[in-house]
Amino acid sequence: MRPEPPLLQFAHLLLEQYLQPGDMAIDMTVGNGHDTVKLCKLVGPDGVVFGFDIQEKALTEAKKRLQEAMLKATLFLDSHANWATHLPEEEIVRIKAAIFNLGYLPGSDKTVITQEASTLNALAALTEKAPNALIIVVAYPGHPGGAEEKQAVQEFVESIPSTTHRALHYGLINHPSAPTIYALIPQKRNTEKQQSP
Ligand code: SAH
């Protein structure tokens, strides 16, 4: 059994600490929609949530979950590698959080997995275009390709200068197949409202 719940709760705790009502957030791997629902609850009715997944099945499941909770998100059937092309340029700087829950869709085809290249592409674009966003990546080393992807994410996160973000990792060091949570926490919280004239 994958020891997911306490670890994933930590990811949600980070989001809770960081997101405020009215914020904009992205779920980069919608899957069954659990993280999308969490983001919608945190940003509230005045906030905006975008989501990406390459599987129609995932979006259908997530839409059902959102409807049941009476929440709204804008979901795209596309790779997160293309996330920036779907968002208006002027909105991108408003992004306050993004979460990647990597791997395969639970309860579905285990061969459709996130890929190192698109994951890194999306991550690099986020740190560059949305410097005020908290970025969380949950990486799973237990499936084929997962360990390599996790390693690539770790190297990327380690390469981010401490002047822009604090890079955090959290996991079970005595459980090799357990997921690791990586977080890039911006050094400066966007105080847009105070800064504007
Ligand atoms: N956060 C989800 C779990 C996500 S599972 C939950 O809590 O239920 C990982 C998801 O990533 C799968 O649904 C898979 O289809 C999706 N995925 C794989 N490659 C992707 C890509 N390049 N862009 C966006 N989503 C992708």
py3Dmol code that shows the C-alpha trace and the ligand (Angstrom):
import py3Dmol

protein = """\
ATOM      1  CA  MET A   1       0.000   0.000   0.000  1.00  0.00           C
ATOM      2  CA  ARG A   2       1.282   3.471  -0.854  1.00  0.00           C
ATOM      3  CA  PRO A   3       1.526   5.544   2.330  1.00  0.00           C
ATOM      4  CA  GLU A   4      -0.108   8.516   0.655  1.00  0.00           C
ATOM      5  CA  PRO A   5      -2.593  10.192   2.960  1.00  0.00           C
ATOM      6  CA  PRO A   6      -0.320  11.826   5.584  1.00  0.00           C
ATOM      7  CA  LEU A   7       2.109  12.968   2.888  1.00  0.00           C
ATOM      8  CA  LEU A   8      -0.584  14.425   0.696  1.00  0.00           C
ATOM      9  CA  GLN A   9      -2.068  16.158   3.702  1.00  0.00           C
ATOM     10  CA  PHE A  10       1.253  17.949   4.056  1.00  0.00           C
ATOM     11  CA  ALA A  11       0.941  19.235   0.477  1.00  0.00           C
ATOM     12  CA  HIS A  12      -2.526  20.513   1.314  1.00  0.00           C
ATOM     13  CA  LEU A  13      -1.231  22.105   4.506  1.00  0.00           C
ATOM     14  CA  LEU A  14       1.290  24.098   2.468  1.00  0.00           C
ATOM     15  CA  LEU A  15      -1.496  25.233   0.137  1.00  0.00           C
ATOM     16  CA  GLU A  16      -3.635  26.228   3.120  1.00  0.00           C
ATOM     17  CA  GLN A  17      -0.805  28.330   4.537  1.00  0.00           C
ATOM     18  CA  TYR A  18      -0.188  30.087   1.279  1.00  0.00           C
ATOM     19  CA  LEU A  19      -3.433  30.558  -0.618  1.00  0.00           C
ATOM     20  CA  GLN A  20      -5.933  33.244   0.222  1.00  0.00           C
ATOM     21  CA  PRO A  21      -9.487  33.895  -0.940  1.00  0.00           C
ATOM     22  CA  GLY A  22      -9.487  35.523  -4.362  1.00  0.00           C
ATOM     23  CA  ASP A  23      -6.163  33.965  -5.431  1.00  0.00           C
ATOM     24  CA  MET A  24      -5.450  32.150  -8.694  1.00  0.00           C
ATOM     25  CA  ALA A  25      -4.139  28.569  -8.648  1.00  0.00           C
ATOM     26  CA  ILE A  26      -3.401  25.711 -11.061  1.00  0.00           C
ATOM     27  CA  ASP A  27      -3.737  21.975 -10.728  1.00  0.00           C
ATOM     28  CA  MET A  28      -1.173  20.701 -13.239  1.00  0.00           C
ATOM     29  CA  THR A  29      -2.359  17.068 -13.014  1.00  0.00           C
ATOM     30  CA  VAL A  30      -6.091  17.090 -12.355  1.00  0.00           C
ATOM     31  CA  GLY A  31      -6.498  13.309 -12.092  1.00  0.00           C
ATOM     32  CA  ASN A  32      -9.518  12.457  -9.987  1.00  0.00           C
ATOM     33  CA  GLY A  33      -9.785  16.084  -8.958  1.00  0.00           C
ATOM     34  CA  HIS A  34      -8.956  15.929  -5.262  1.00  0.00           C
ATOM     35  CA  ASP A  35      -6.355  18.681  -5.483  1.00  0.00           C
ATOM     36  CA  THR A  36      -8.571  20.749  -7.799  1.00  0.00           C
ATOM     37  CA  VAL A  37     -11.347  20.651  -5.201  1.00  0.00           C
ATOM     38  CA  LYS A  38      -8.884  21.641  -2.477  1.00  0.00           C
ATOM     39  CA  LEU A  39      -7.619  24.608  -4.523  1.00  0.00           C
ATOM     40  CA  CYS A  40     -11.186  25.770  -5.283  1.00  0.00           C
ATOM     41  CA  LYS A  41     -12.101  25.662  -1.599  1.00  0.00           C
ATOM     42  CA  LEU A  42      -9.025  27.681  -0.637  1.00  0.00           C
ATOM     43  CA  VAL A  43      -9.400  30.443  -3.225  1.00  0.00           C
ATOM     44  CA  GLY A  44     -13.151  30.643  -2.664  1.00  0.00           C
ATOM     45  CA  PRO A  45     -15.829  32.028  -4.977  1.00  0.00           C
ATOM     46  CA  ASP A  46     -13.729  35.095  -5.875  1.00  0.00           C
ATOM     47  CA  GLY A  47     -10.700  33.016  -6.807  1.00  0.00           C
ATOM     48  CA  VAL A  48      -9.788  31.254 -10.042  1.00  0.00           C
ATOM     49  CA  VAL A  49      -8.602  27.685 -10.534  1.00  0.00           C
ATOM     50  CA  PHE A  50      -7.253  26.175 -13.760  1.00  0.00           C
ATOM     51  CA  GLY A  51      -6.574  22.499 -14.273  1.00  0.00           C
ATOM     52  CA  PHE A  52      -4.768  20.362 -16.849  1.00  0.00           C
ATOM     53  CA  ASP A  53      -4.894  16.676 -17.693  1.00  0.00           C
ATOM     54  CA  ILE A  54      -4.235  14.703 -20.868  1.00  0.00           C
ATOM     55  CA  GLN A  55      -6.971  12.139 -20.131  1.00  0.00           C
ATOM     56  CA  GLU A  56     -10.631  12.868 -20.795  1.00  0.00           C
ATOM     57  CA  LYS A  57     -11.493  10.269 -18.139  1.00  0.00           C
ATOM     58  CA  ALA A  58      -9.689  12.321 -15.499  1.00  0.00           C
ATOM     59  CA  LEU A  59     -11.473  15.534 -16.418  1.00  0.00           C
ATOM     60  CA  THR A  60     -14.881  13.805 -16.392  1.00  0.00           C
ATOM     61  CA  GLU A  61     -14.202  12.417 -12.914  1.00  0.00           C
ATOM     62  CA  ALA A  62     -12.912  15.768 -11.657  1.00  0.00           C
ATOM     63  CA  LYS A  63     -15.923  17.660 -13.078  1.00  0.00           C
ATOM     64  CA  LYS A  64     -18.238  15.268 -11.243  1.00  0.00           C
ATOM     65  CA  ARG A  65     -16.346  15.823  -8.008  1.00  0.00           C
ATOM     66  CA  LEU A  66     -16.406  19.606  -8.456  1.00  0.00           C
ATOM     67  CA  GLN A  67     -20.138  19.598  -9.239  1.00  0.00           C
ATOM     68  CA  GLU A  68     -20.895  17.550  -6.144  1.00  0.00           C
ATOM     69  CA  ALA A  69     -19.026  20.112  -4.054  1.00  0.00           C
ATOM     70  CA  MET A  70     -20.666  23.005  -5.971  1.00  0.00           C
ATOM     71  CA  LEU A  71     -17.268  24.343  -7.002  1.00  0.00           C
ATOM     72  CA  LYS A  72     -15.988  25.702 -10.314  1.00  0.00           C
ATOM     73  CA  ALA A  73     -12.663  25.335 -12.120  1.00  0.00           C
ATOM     74  CA  THR A  74     -11.601  25.820 -15.733  1.00  0.00           C
ATOM     75  CA  LEU A  75     -10.235  22.490 -16.929  1.00  0.00           C
ATOM     76  CA  PHE A  76      -8.154  21.934 -20.069  1.00  0.00           C
ATOM     77  CA  LEU A  77      -7.613  18.647 -21.879  1.00  0.00           C
ATOM     78  CA  ASP A  78      -3.965  19.327 -22.618  1.00  0.00           C
ATOM     79  CA  SER A  79      -0.485  18.704 -21.299  1.00  0.00           C
ATOM     80  CA  HIS A  80       0.700  20.933 -18.497  1.00  0.00           C
ATOM     81  CA  ALA A  81       3.715  21.608 -20.728  1.00  0.00           C
ATOM     82  CA  ASN A  82       1.354  23.986 -22.590  1.00  0.00           C
ATOM     83  CA  TRP A  83      -0.162  25.604 -19.507  1.00  0.00           C
ATOM     84  CA  ALA A  84       0.986  29.136 -20.297  1.00  0.00           C
ATOM     85  CA  THR A  85      -0.609  29.121 -23.779  1.00  0.00           C
ATOM     86  CA  HIS A  86      -4.083  28.765 -22.220  1.00  0.00           C
ATOM     87  CA  LEU A  87      -3.829  31.660 -19.808  1.00  0.00           C
ATOM     88  CA  PRO A  88      -3.974  35.351 -20.658  1.00  0.00           C
ATOM     89  CA  GLU A  89      -0.463  36.816 -20.385  1.00  0.00           C
ATOM     90  CA  GLU A  90      -1.490  39.454 -17.866  1.00  0.00           C
ATOM     91  CA  GLU A  91      -3.110  36.841 -15.619  1.00  0.00           C
ATOM     92  CA  ILE A  92      -0.041  34.611 -15.360  1.00  0.00           C
ATOM     93  CA  VAL A  93       1.750  36.794 -12.801  1.00  0.00           C
ATOM     94  CA  ARG A  94      -1.309  36.461 -10.552  1.00  0.00           C
ATOM     95  CA  ILE A  95      -0.780  32.723 -10.068  1.00  0.00           C
ATOM     96  CA  LYS A  96      -0.218  32.048  -6.374  1.00  0.00           C
ATOM     97  CA  ALA A  97       0.049  28.256  -6.328  1.00  0.00           C
ATOM     98  CA  ALA A  98       0.482  25.292  -8.621  1.00  0.00           C
ATOM     99  CA  ILE A  99       0.456  21.621  -7.731  1.00  0.00           C
ATOM    100  CA  PHE A 100       1.718  18.597  -9.671  1.00  0.00           C
ATOM    101  CA  ASN A 101       0.627  15.192  -8.435  1.00  0.00           C
ATOM    102  CA  LEU A 102       2.725  13.040 -10.734  1.00  0.00           C
ATOM    103  CA  GLY A 103       2.451   9.451 -11.935  1.00  0.00           C
ATOM    104  CA  TYR A 104      -0.683   7.678 -13.171  1.00  0.00           C
ATOM    105  CA  LEU A 105      -4.373   8.210 -12.632  1.00  0.00           C
ATOM    106  CA  PRO A 106      -5.320   6.144  -9.570  1.00  0.00           C
ATOM    107  CA  GLY A 107      -7.595   3.250 -10.548  1.00  0.00           C
ATOM    108  CA  SER A 108      -6.843   3.667 -14.256  1.00  0.00           C
ATOM    109  CA  ASP A 109      -4.277   2.838 -16.959  1.00  0.00           C
ATOM    110  CA  LYS A 110      -0.924   2.739 -15.178  1.00  0.00           C
ATOM    111  CA  THR A 111       0.993   3.208 -18.421  1.00  0.00           C
ATOM    112  CA  VAL A 112      -0.317   6.759 -18.917  1.00  0.00           C
ATOM    113  CA  ILE A 113       2.110   8.579 -16.676  1.00  0.00           C
ATOM    114  CA  THR A 114       3.555  12.036 -16.386  1.00  0.00           C
ATOM    115  CA  GLN A 115       6.838  12.385 -18.300  1.00  0.00           C
ATOM    116  CA  GLU A 116      10.047  13.959 -17.109  1.00  0.00           C
ATOM    117  CA  ALA A 117      10.352  16.301 -20.110  1.00  0.00           C
ATOM    118  CA  SER A 118       6.878  17.841 -19.886  1.00  0.00           C
ATOM    119  CA  THR A 119       7.001  18.011 -16.095  1.00  0.00           C
ATOM    120  CA  LEU A 120      10.294  19.915 -16.185  1.00  0.00           C
ATOM    121  CA  ASN A 121       9.092  22.107 -19.013  1.00  0.00           C
ATOM    122  CA  ALA A 122       6.018  23.154 -17.040  1.00  0.00           C
ATOM    123  CA  LEU A 123       8.054  23.662 -13.881  1.00  0.00           C
ATOM    124  CA  ALA A 124      10.662  25.821 -15.583  1.00  0.00           C
ATOM    125  CA  ALA A 125       7.993  28.002 -17.211  1.00  0.00           C
ATOM    126  CA  LEU A 126       6.260  28.429 -13.858  1.00  0.00           C
ATOM    127  CA  THR A 127       9.327  29.592 -11.944  1.00  0.00           C
ATOM    128  CA  GLU A 128      10.076  32.026 -14.744  1.00  0.00           C
ATOM    129  CA  LYS A 129       6.620  33.430 -15.516  1.00  0.00           C
ATOM    130  CA  ALA A 130       4.947  33.142 -12.102  1.00  0.00           C
ATOM    131  CA  PRO A 131       7.674  34.081  -9.615  1.00  0.00           C
ATOM    132  CA  ASN A 132       5.171  34.572  -6.788  1.00  0.00           C
ATOM    133  CA  ALA A 133       3.680  31.110  -7.030  1.00  0.00           C
ATOM    134  CA  LEU A 134       4.127  28.380  -4.467  1.00  0.00           C
ATOM    135  CA  ILE A 135       4.950  25.282  -6.534  1.00  0.00           C
ATOM    136  CA  ILE A 136       4.328  21.822  -5.135  1.00  0.00           C
ATOM    137  CA  VAL A 137       5.347  18.577  -6.811  1.00  0.00           C
ATOM    138  CA  VAL A 138       4.375  15.173  -5.419  1.00  0.00           C
ATOM    139  CA  ALA A 139       6.717  12.664  -7.073  1.00  0.00           C
ATOM    140  CA  TYR A 140       6.178   8.891  -6.982  1.00  0.00           C
ATOM    141  CA  PRO A 141       9.264   6.689  -7.445  1.00  0.00           C
ATOM    142  CA  GLY A 142       7.372   3.372  -7.226  1.00  0.00           C
ATOM    143  CA  HIS A 143       6.214   2.882 -10.842  1.00  0.00           C
ATOM    144  CA  PRO A 144       8.384   2.383 -13.964  1.00  0.00           C
ATOM    145  CA  GLY A 145       9.843   5.748 -14.913  1.00  0.00           C
ATOM    146  CA  GLY A 146       8.820   7.284 -11.591  1.00  0.00           C
ATOM    147  CA  ALA A 147      12.233   7.159  -9.929  1.00  0.00           C
ATOM    148  CA  GLU A 148      13.867   8.913 -12.892  1.00  0.00           C
ATOM    149  CA  GLU A 149      11.169  11.581 -12.946  1.00  0.00           C
ATOM    150  CA  LYS A 150      11.513  12.113  -9.198  1.00  0.00           C
ATOM    151  CA  GLN A 151      15.293  12.477  -9.563  1.00  0.00           C
ATOM    152  CA  ALA A 152      14.866  15.009 -12.373  1.00  0.00           C
ATOM    153  CA  VAL A 153      12.392  17.028 -10.285  1.00  0.00           C
ATOM    154  CA  GLN A 154      14.775  16.942  -7.322  1.00  0.00           C
ATOM    155  CA  GLU A 155      17.656  18.203  -9.465  1.00  0.00           C
ATOM    156  CA  PHE A 156      15.483  20.971 -10.865  1.00  0.00           C
ATOM    157  CA  VAL A 157      14.293  22.042  -7.411  1.00  0.00           C
ATOM    158  CA  GLU A 158      17.876  21.987  -6.096  1.00  0.00           C
ATOM    159  CA  SER A 159      18.987  24.209  -8.970  1.00  0.00           C
ATOM    160  CA  ILE A 160      16.613  27.040  -8.057  1.00  0.00           C
ATOM    161  CA  PRO A 161      18.547  29.877  -6.407  1.00  0.00           C
ATOM    162  CA  SER A 162      17.773  30.504  -2.756  1.00  0.00           C
ATOM    163  CA  THR A 163      17.455  34.198  -3.569  1.00  0.00           C
ATOM    164  CA  THR A 164      14.138  33.555  -5.335  1.00  0.00           C
ATOM    165  CA  HIS A 165      12.661  30.475  -3.625  1.00  0.00           C
ATOM    166  CA  ARG A 166      13.103  28.271  -0.603  1.00  0.00           C
ATOM    167  CA  ALA A 167      13.282  24.677  -1.825  1.00  0.00           C
ATOM    168  CA  LEU A 168      11.783  22.123   0.509  1.00  0.00           C
ATOM    169  CA  HIS A 169      11.414  18.352   0.365  1.00  0.00           C
ATOM    170  CA  TYR A 170       9.359  16.128   2.595  1.00  0.00           C
ATOM    171  CA  GLY A 171       9.049  12.349   2.615  1.00  0.00           C
ATOM    172  CA  LEU A 172       9.576   9.052   4.360  1.00  0.00           C
ATOM    173  CA  ILE A 173      13.295   8.329   4.217  1.00  0.00           C
ATOM    174  CA  ASN A 174      12.881   4.711   5.367  1.00  0.00           C
ATOM    175  CA  HIS A 175      10.279   3.891   2.698  1.00  0.00           C
ATOM    176  CA  PRO A 176      11.867   3.877  -0.755  1.00  0.00           C
ATOM    177  CA  SER A 177       8.638   3.744  -2.787  1.00  0.00           C
ATOM    178  CA  ALA A 178       6.867   6.479  -0.830  1.00  0.00           C
ATOM    179  CA  PRO A 179       6.196   9.749  -2.640  1.00  0.00           C
ATOM    180  CA  THR A 180       8.319  12.802  -1.952  1.00  0.00           C
ATOM    181  CA  ILE A 181       6.820  16.246  -1.800  1.00  0.00           C
ATOM    182  CA  TYR A 182       8.885  19.076  -3.233  1.00  0.00           C
ATOM    183  CA  ALA A 183       7.912  22.681  -2.709  1.00  0.00           C
ATOM    184  CA  LEU A 184       9.332  25.878  -4.113  1.00  0.00           C
ATOM    185  CA  ILE A 185       8.271  28.658  -1.803  1.00  0.00           C
ATOM    186  CA  PRO A 186       8.775  32.168  -3.187  1.00  0.00           C
ATOM    187  CA  GLN A 187      10.977  34.325  -1.004  1.00  0.00           C
ATOM    188  CA  LYS A 188       8.651  37.249  -1.439  1.00  0.00           C
ATOM    189  CA  ARG A 189       4.906  36.832  -1.038  1.00  0.00           C
ATOM    190  CA  ASN A 190       3.231  38.872  -3.733  1.00  0.00           C
ATOM    191  CA  THR A 191       1.839  41.956  -2.054  1.00  0.00           C
ATOM    192  CA  GLU A 192       0.272  43.169  -5.279  1.00  0.00           C
ATOM    193  CA  LYS A 193      -2.523  45.074  -3.564  1.00  0.00           C
ATOM    194  CA  GLN A 194      -0.131  47.062  -1.352  1.00  0.00           C
ATOM    195  CA  GLN A 195       2.281  47.741  -4.203  1.00  0.00           C
ATOM    196  CA  SER A 196      -0.200  49.099  -6.703  1.00  0.00           C
ATOM    197  CA  PRO A 197      -0.540  52.887  -6.687  1.00  0.00           C
TER     198      PRO A 197
END
"""
ligand_1 = """\
26
SAH
N -4.040 14.908 -8.269
C -4.736 13.699 -8.624
C -3.812 12.569 -9.041
C -3.139 12.886 -10.320
S -2.689 11.471 -11.153
C -5.661 13.279 -7.515
O -5.476 13.687 -6.378
O -6.578 12.506 -7.805
C -1.698 12.077 -12.452
C -2.490 12.629 -13.587
O -1.582 13.290 -14.453
C -3.217 11.575 -14.439
O -4.583 11.832 -14.452
C -2.597 11.766 -15.835
O -3.524 11.642 -16.889
C -2.095 13.192 -15.752
N -1.040 13.538 -16.705
C -0.079 12.757 -17.246
N 0.709 13.490 -18.062
C 0.232 14.766 -18.047
C 0.613 15.980 -18.695
N 1.647 16.039 -19.502
N -0.117 17.076 -18.450
C -1.176 17.052 -17.599
N -1.577 15.933 -16.954
C -0.881 14.802 -17.184
"""
view = py3Dmol.view(width=600, height=400)
view.addModel(protein, "pdb")
view.setStyle({"model": 0}, {"cartoon": {"style": "trace"}})
view.addModel(ligand_1, "xyz")
view.setStyle({"model": 1}, {"stick": {}})
view.zoomTo()
view.show()
